[in-house]
Amino acid sequence: MSVAEPVMKTMSDSRKPPHVVVIGAGVGGLTAGALLLHAGYRVTVLEAHVYAGGSAGTFLHKGYRFDAGATLAGGFAPGGPHHAVGEILGLEWPIKPVDPAWVVHLPDGRAVTQWASAEQWRDERRKMFPKAERFWQTQEMLADVSWDISTRPFPWPPESVRDLFTLAGSLRPQTLKSLPYLLRSIGSIAPKGDPMLDAFLNAQLLISAQATSDYASALYGSAALDLPRRGVNHVHGGIGELAETLSRWIQANGGEVLYRQQVAKIDVKNGRVTAVHTKRKLTVECDFLLANLTPWALQNLLGDGAPASLDNEVNHKLQPTWGAFMCYLGIDIANFKEKFPGAAGHHQVVVDHTKPLGETNSVFFSMADFDDSGRAPAGMTPVTMSTHTEISQWWRLREQDKVAYQARKEQYLNQMLDALERALPGVRDTITFQTTGTPVSFERFTRRPQGMVGGFPQTSIFKARGPKTGIPNMLMVGDSIFPGQSTAGVTLGGMRVARMVEQAVRLGRSVHVRT
């Protein structure tokens, strides 16, 4: 340790509760930190950026407050994870329900409205996909099972005998209905022969499960397809206000959230994490470390201290996840209202069902609530538009041919705007500002290696990753652990991690190392 480094002396003794350090002020890490602070622990959150939220953050640019990635949030209905955390902490979330959730525009001209009302959705799907009703009934049954399980502690994958007992206690007779589908994909239960139904399912699952129907788990995918019926919401001030609300709560209740403190190194001694060091020469000692990071980022920070299991996972088992190409737009509200009176604010467009999705062939358009003032210059509103993209192409161009890199950005921007024109003809005339972001941008602003976002594809619950890292007093949190993607998903993961820390302390030992 450098003599010049300030040190926060926080190792627990008989007079102090354990100190938990969280790397990264994403929703999952902040949720775990807030719950542990509420339970009496000392909590310090270290965030590299100047605001909270990461990929679910909201940033200021040219007078606009743009959502970096995620735009809509679920999990606030009674029994949902955000609702449960809000009840525990006494939080009021700044949300407003959205109905319809979004409209899906298919290549044959069909526009499928994702109504929140179960009755309206039933009428819509029967009109749009008249031969698929049996599939939708199965999907709803599986979704009911999945959402029911998520309202109780459900430590998946199980990583201890205690987890197995907890899982057993979470099961209900209704859960048994899902057993025949444990190893199946959404595609295996969907009817064949309707390419537009396939395009619809693939588009929904790619944004919610990071995999298309032939690969997405039937259980996870059914719950993801049901998200509009479970309730999606605008967040007043932008999606980043979820993380900011948690950050403010932590600071108001005696915890710390330190910004501009990018962690550069993690100390491991005798098989345990003892301290973290930031690039600004701050050293923080800890009893437990929660890493709101990807496995790649965690391995980088541990260096030679990384356990063999994590090295093997990163070097030999894991494949890079998706990246995102983003368009951030400013739209003239009056012009938009005149051209599209009563139009929904969220649209998903599939251009060509015969080609793979992503890479501008599927686009999600999300406009801020017109009543959410303060997010744009007067008379304007911010829009976030995204498409899945493979990350390596952007890095290769950025490093080898910067002219081609810029040309690719312009190409993707124009192709995405062309796709949007299919849904909203004339929408280009309402745009007054535009800029773009690539996986290179995401790495710069979120510190996620290579700009990978969204977590791992949910192809099988038996491939899900748990929180353990191979170091007893360090756990992962965020979209790399089950159930992964979405603010609701990382909140469920954060709740589990907080319980694991409390259980370890109650039992008088560190979290068990996975064997």
N, C-alpha and C positions, 0 to 999 in steps of 0.2 A: 504494500500500500504506500502511495506517495505521502510524504510528510505534509504536503500542501492540501491533501484531500480532507474536507470536512467529513466527520463521521457521525451518523445518527446512532447512538448507543441504545439499542432496543431489544437486545436478547432478553428473553423472559427469565425472571427469577421468582422467588417466593412472594414478592410484593407486587409483581406486574403480571397482567394477563399476556398470553402469547401475542407476538407481533406478526401480522400477516402483511407481506408486501405483494402487490399486484403489478405486474408489468403489462401496461396497455390499458387505456381507459375506454375500451369497447364496452358494449352493453353487457356481455357475459361477465367480464372481469369486474365491472362496477357492481353488477348484481350480487356476485359472490362477496365482494368486499363490503357492500352495504349490509347484507344479511349477517356477516360475521361481526361487523361493528355493532349492529343491533343486539347481537348475542353477547357483547362484552369484550370483544377482542380489540386490539389496537390495529389500525389499518392505515397503510400508506400505499397510494396508487401513483405509479410513475408513468407519465405519458410523454412521448417524444414530441408530439405536436402541440399547438397552442389551443386546441379545442378537443373535446371528447367525441367519441363515436366511431372513429376509424372509417371502415367501409360503410357504416351506417351513420356517418357524420354529415354535417351541413357546413359548407364553407362559403366565405364571402369573396366575391370576385366582381369587379366593375359595378358595384352597387347592387348585385344580385346575391341572394343566399340560396345556393344550389345544393340539393341533396347529392352527395358524392356518388352513391350507388343505390342503396335501398330507398324506396320512396313511400311505400305503404306498409302498415304494420298491423298484425293480428295478435290475438292472445289476450285481449282486454275484457272479453265477456266473462261472466262469473265462472270460475273453475279454470280459466286460462292463466298462463304463467305470469303475464304482466299484472293481471288483476290480483293474483295471489300475493305477489311482491308488494304491490301497492297497499294491500290490506295490512300486511305485516309492518311496513314502514310508515304507514299513514300518509301515503303519497297521493296527490291528485295528478293524473297524467293529462297533458295538454292535447287531447285527442278529439276528433270529430268523425263519426261514422260516415262511410262512403257507400252509396248505393245508387246505381250499380257499381260493383267493384271495378270492372273494366269491360271493354268490348273487344272481342277477338274477331279479326277480319281475316277470312280464309281466302285462298286463291280463286275459288269459284264465285266470289262476290258475297258469300254468306257473311253476315255480321252477327255473331253469337254474343248476346248480352249476359254477363255474369251477375245475375241478380242476387242480392243477399237473401231475399225471401225464398224459402224452400219451395213454396207453391209456385211463385213466378218462375223459378228456375226449372221446375218440373215441366211447366207448360213450354218454356223456351226450348229445352232439350228435346222434348217430344216433337216439336215443330222442326227443329234443325236436324235431329238424328232419330228419325221415327223407328228405326229397327234396333235401337240400342238400349231400350228401356231395361231389359234384364241386367245388362252390364251396370247401368247406373244404380240399380237397386243393390247389387252386390257391392259396388263401390261405396255406397252410403252405409251399408252394414259394416264394412271394414273400417270406414272412417269413424263411425260411432265407437267402435272398439278402441281404435287408436287414440282418439281424443279423450275417451273415458279413462284410459290408462294414464294419459298425460296429466290428469288432475290429481294423481297420487304419486308418492315417491316411487320411481321406477328406474332403479340403477342399471341401465343397460349400456354396454355389455356388463354382466356381473363380474366383479373383480375380487370378491371375497366371499366367505361363507355367509357373512352378514348380508351381503347383497342378495344372495340366493334366498335367504329367509324373507327379506324385504320384497323381492319379486313374488314369492309365493303368496305373501299377504296382499299383494296388489291385484291378484287375479280374481275374476268373478266368473260365474257360469257363462255370461255373455262372451267372455274372452275366448272360450273354447271354440266358438264359431269361426275364429280366425285361423285355427290350427291348419286346416287344409291349404291355406294360402301362404304359409310361412316362407316357402321356397319359390313362390311364383312371382312373376312380374305383372305389371299392369297390362302389357301387351298380350300376355297369355290368357287373360280373362276377358279382353275386349273382343267384340265381334269383328270378323274379317270382312273385307270386301268394300269398305267405305273409306276411301283415301282422305276425305275431308274430316272424318272422325279421327283418323290417325293423326292428321296434321294438327287438329285441335288438341288432342291429348299430348302429343309430343311437345307442342309449344308451351302448354301449361306446366308440364313436368320438367322441362328444361330450366325454367325460371325458379321452380320451387324445390326440385329434387336433384338438379344438376345432371339429369340423365333422361333420355327419352323412354318411351313406353316399353320397348322391348327389354330394357335394362332396369328400369326403376322398380324397386320393391313394391309389391302389391299393397302391403300394409302402409308403408310410408307414403307411397304415391296416392293411395286413396284418401289419406288425411290431407295431403297437399292439394288434391283436386277439390276438396271440400272447403278450402280456406275462405272463399267468398261468402259461403253460407255461415261460417263461424264468425264472420265480421272482420272487415278491414277498415282501417282508419287513416285519415290525414292526421299528421302531427303538427299542431300549431307552431310556427316558427321553423318547421323543417324536421326531418326524421332525427337529426342530431339532438333535438330537444329531449329525446328519451334518455340518452346518455348524459346530457347536461343536467337533467332533473335528478338523476342518481348522483352525479358528481356534487351538485349543490347540497343534496341531503347528507352525503358523507362529510363534507366540510362543515356543515351546520351542526353536526352531531359529534364533533371531536376527532374525526378522521382527517387524513391529508390526501389531497390530489395535487400532485406537483407536475406542472406542465413544463415543456421545453427540457425534459429530463430523459433523454434517450439512453436506455441501458446499453452499455458497451461490453459488460463482462459479468459473469456469474461465478462466484467463488464456491467451490465444492471441496469440503474437507472431511475425511473419514466417511465418505459416502453420503454426506448431507450438504445441502445448500446452507451457507452461513451468511452470505452478504451479496449484494449487487453493487456494481459501480456504474455511474453514468458518465457520459461524455463531458459533462460539466463538472467533473471531479467531485461528485457527491457519492459517498459510500453509505449504504443503508444495510445494517445487519437485520437478520430476520429469523423467525422460528419456522415459518411456512412461506413458501413462494408459490404464487399462482401466476402462471404464464399465459396471458391472453395473446398467444402467438401461434403461428403455424409450426409444425415439427421442424421445418427447414430453419426458421428463424431461431427456434430454441437451440437447435444443434449448433448454430453459428455462435450464439452467446456462450454456450458451455465450453466450446473448444475441446481441449483435451479432457475436460471433466465430464463430457457427455458419456452416459452409460452405453455399454455395447448394444443394448436392445434398441436404443434410440438411433445410434449410428446405423445399425442394420436396417431399421425401418426406413430411414431417410435415403440411405445409399442403395438399397436393394429392393425394397418393397413398394414404396410409394411412387405414383405417377403424378406429374404436375396436374394441377386442377385447371379449370377454365380461367381465362381472364375476361375482361370486359372492355369493349370500345364504347366510349361515352360521347354523346353530344349534349352540350348544355346550351339551351336556347332562351332568349328573351322574347316574349310574345306580347303584342299589343292587345290588351283585354277588349277594348271596344270593337276593334276590327274583328277579333275572333268571335265575339258574341254576335256580331252582325252576320258573319258568314255561316256560323254554326250555332244557331239559337238552340239552347237546351242540350247541347252535345255533352257526352260524358267527358270527364277530364283525364281518363286513362284508357289507352288503346294498345292492343297487341296486334301486330300485323305479320302474317305468314305470306311470303311472296310466291314461292314455288315449292309445292309439296313433294316434288320429285327429287329435290336436292337436300343435302343435309342442312339442318337448322344452324343458326348462328351465322357469323361472318356477313351480316346485313340481310340474310335471308329470313330472319325473324327479328322483329324490333319491338321494344316496349317503350311507349310514350307516356310520360306521367307529368301532369301539369299541377302546380300548386293550387290550392283553394283560392278562388278570387277574393275571398274575405280575409285571407291571411296577409294582412297589410304589413309593411315593413320588410318584405322579402325581395323587393325589386324597386327600381325607380317608379315614380308616379305613373299610373296608367299601364304598367307592365306586370307580367307575372313570370316566374321562372319555370322552366321545363327541364326535366332530365330524361334523356332518351338513350337506350342502351341496346347492345347486341352482344351475345357471347362470342368470344374470339380465342383462338389458340395463341398462347403467349410467345412462343419462340420466334414466330415470324417478325414480330415487332422488335424484339431485341436484336435479331440478326440484321434487320434494316437499319436500326438505330446505330449499330456499331460499324456497319460496313458501307452504308450508302444513305447518308442523311437526306439527300435530295429525294431518293426513292421513299424514304420514311415519311417525309412531308407529303409526297404525292399520294401515298397510300392513305394517309389521314384524310386528304381532300376527297379521294375516291369513296372511302367509307362514309364520310359525311353526306356526300351527294346521293349515294345509294340509299342511305337511311331516310333522307328527306324524300326521295322518290317513293320509298315504301310507305311513308306517312301520307303522301299525297293520295295513295290508293284508298286510305281510310277517310281522309279529310281533304278532298280536292280543293286546292286554292290555299292551303294552310301556309305555304311558303310566303304568301303575301303578308301574313300577319307577323312574321319573324323580323325582329329588329336587331337581334344580337345572337351571335353563335360562336362557340368555341368547342374544342374537342379534348378528349383524354384517352390515353392508351394504357396498356399494362405498365409501360415505362412510367407514366404519370402516377399510377397507383402505387408503385414501389416507392416513388419519391415522397408521396404525401401520406401513405399509410404504413410505410416501412415493411410491407409484406414482400418477401423475396420474389422477384420476377413479376410482381403485380398480380399474383394469383388471388382470386376472390371466390366467395361463395361456398367454400368448404368442399368436402369430398362427395362425389356422386353417391346417392343413396340407392345402391343396387341390391343390397342384401343386409338385413339386420344382423346377420352373422359376420359381416365384415366391418361392422361399426367400430369406431375407436372410442375407448374410454378415456378418463382423465389421467391415468397413471403414466409416469414418465420413466420409471426405473430408478428414481431417486426418492427415498421415502417421504421427505417433507416438501416435495414439489409436485404440483398437479397442473395439468393443462386445462384451459377453459377457452370458450369461444367456438367458432364454427368448425374447428378441426375435430371436436368431440361430438358424439351423438347427443341430440338429434341434429346438430349441425346448423344448416343455413336458416336465416331469418332471425329477426330480433326475438321472436317467441322461442325459437329453437335454442339460441344461445342463452336465453334466460332460464330455460329448463336445465341446461347444462350448468349454469352458474349456481342454481339452487342445489343441484346434486353435489357440486364441489364444496359448497359451504357446509353441507351436512357431513361430507367426508372429513373435513377438518375438525368439526365439532366432535365427531365420533372418535377420531384419533386422540384428541385431547382428553375426552372422557375416559378412554381406555388407558391413558397414560403412556401412549407410545405414538410414533409417527405412522403415517399411512403405510400399509404393507406394500412392499415391492412385489410387483406382478412376477410370477415365476413362469 
